[in-house]
C-alpha cells in the first residue's frame, strides 16, 4: 500500500509518536510524506519515507497528484483545526481529491488508529483491486 503522512506544525510530534506506535505496521508499505514531517518521522524510526516539499511549498499538491491518479491508498493528515493555514486552498483540494477517488483519509489520531488497525488486519485488500483493474493496466 502507498501511505502518506502529513502533519501541521503543532501536530508533528503527535504524528511522530503515532508512527512510532505503529512502526511495525508501516514497515511493509511504501511511505510518503511532506518534507518536515517525513524528516521528523525518519529521525525517530527506522522507516524509509519518500519526502515531498513541505506543505506550504507544494507538498500537499504533490501528494494530491498521486491521489488524482489513484496511486495513494491511505493518507494520515493530522490537521490543526485551531490554526489558520496559509495554504488552506491546497489542503481543501487534497481533501476533495480523496473524496473523489475514495481514498481513506484520517485527519485526527482517533480515525488514524482505526484505519491503521484495519490495514493491519488486511481490510484494505480492496485497494489492490483498484490498482489491478485501473484503466490502462493489463490484468
N, C-alpha and C positions, 0 to 999 in steps of 0.2 A: 504494500500500500504506500501511496505518496501522502505524507502528512506534513502540514505546515504549522509552525509556531509563530505567533505574533503577539507582542505584549506592549501596551503603552508603558511609559516610563515608570509610573507608580505601581505597575503590575509585574514588572520584570522579575523581582525577587520571588513573587508568588509563582510565576511561571517556572523559574529555575527549580524551586522546591517541588513543584508538581512533577516536572520531568524527572527529577532525581527519584521521586517515589515510584515512578512507573518506567524507569530506565530499561528494565528487563523486557517490557512490552515493546518499547520503541526500537530496541536494538536490531530487530529483524526487518525494519522498514526503511524506505527512502525518506529522509528527513530534509525539510526546507525551513527557512526562517528569514525574517527580516534581519538586517545586519547586526545591530547591537544585541538583540535578543538571542540570536544564534551564537554569537561570541560568548555571551554570559553562560549559556547552556553548555557549550563545549568546554569552558573553563572548569565547570563543576561536575562534568560527567565524562564518560569515555565515548560518547556518541559523536558520530561524524555528521555534520549538517551542511547542506549546500546553502550558503548565505546569499541573499539578495541585498540590495541597498536598504538603508533604513527606511521606515515607513514614510516619513515626510519627504524623503528624496526619491520616492517611487517604488519602494519595496512592496507596498500593498498592491500596486498596479502590476508589478512583475509576477506576484503570486496570482493576481487576478487573471493574468494572461493564461496561466496554466488551468485555472478554473474555467475560463471561457472555452478552452479546448478540451474540457472534461478530463484533464490529466491529474487533477488533485482528488484525493479520496476522503480526506478529513482535514479540517482546519480547527486549531485551537487558538482563539484570538481573545486574549484577556484584555478587555477594553476597560478604560477608566471612565465610568459614567458620570463622574463628578468634575471632570476637567474637559474644557473645550479643546478640540484638536484642530490645528491649522489645516490639516489635510482631510477634514471631515468628508468632503465630496468623494475622495478616493476610498475612504472607509465604507461609505454608503454604497458605492459602486461594487465593492468586493462582496458586501453582504447581499446585494441584489443578484450578483452573478451566482453566488452559492444557491440562492433560491431558484434561479432559472435552471441551473444544472442539477439540482437535487444533491448538493454536496453537504454532508453533515458539518455543522459549524457550531462550536461551543464558544460562548462569549463570557463564561464565568467558570470557576473551578468545579462547581457542583455538576454542571452539564458536561464539562470535560471528563470528569471522572466516570460518569455514566457511559459516555461514548468510548472511553479507553477500556473499560471493563467489557463492553460489547465487542470491541476489537480483539481483546484477549481471548474471548470465548469463540471467536470466529464468525460473529454475526455480520461482518462486513463482506462476506463472500459474494454478495450480490454485486459489489463494485467490480469484481473480476469479470462478471458477465457484461458490465458496461464497457469494459475495455475490450473484451473478446468480440463483441458484436458492434463495435464502433464503426461507423461508415468509413470505408476505405481500407479496413483491416481484413485480410484474408483469414477465414476461420477454418 
